[in-house]
């Protein structure tokens, strides 16, 4: 083997080791958040949703936002960020555990991102729609790909403050849009409370949990119960929405 050949071989081996370590670290960090490796790996084989599915999902998003022309683009299909059911297993070599999800509990959602910034921030909404029922199961704020963070995002999302009654009205409007067939029947079961962060009551949370639901004894669920949750900032901006009820249904 020549000197150049040896050098190439060494570089290739080091690159491979770095890639393996990188993948392990990503998975180790991901485990506490979703732990849904089986579903995540499976989604790599999934095809792009049909045009009909895309149109129905986009209508779900438009209904949720109350804007028939709300602009979004399809990103991918993957495991939901707010739902895991499975059995806990230790990671090789220790250092934590991950959730192995049985086939019957694997779920896939379609991910969309808005092309419109929220208020005057540099963040956009990311939507997760469950294609089986075309229900919204998660909405959150993200920086779009290639967009750097910006110092003004917080002030744009949290000021100026509005009244508690106005915040409640905004929350109920989103919940009515998201749950047109059931919100009126569970409305009184939501708890509402201000949430502190950095010693400031800068958001309100509305929470519903179906505590009568029982996960199979041999499995763990995250969240523990079918949950609907929404956070609204003290200036009336939607910060997060999640609804795991459709995902718990088999």
Secondary structure, DSSP 4 states (H G I P E B T S, - for coil): --HHHHHHHHHHHHHHHHHHHHHHHHHHHHHTTT--HHHHHHHTTPPPPPHHHHHHHHHHHHHHHT-TT--EEEEEEE--TT-EEEEEEEPTTSS-EEEEPPGGG---EEEEEESS-STTSS-EEEEEEETTTTEEEEEEEEPPTTPPP-TTHHHHHH-S---HHHHHHHHHHHHHHHTTTTHHHHGGG-EEEEEEETTEEEEEEEEEEETT----TT-EEESSSEEEEEEEETTS-EEEEEE-HHHH--
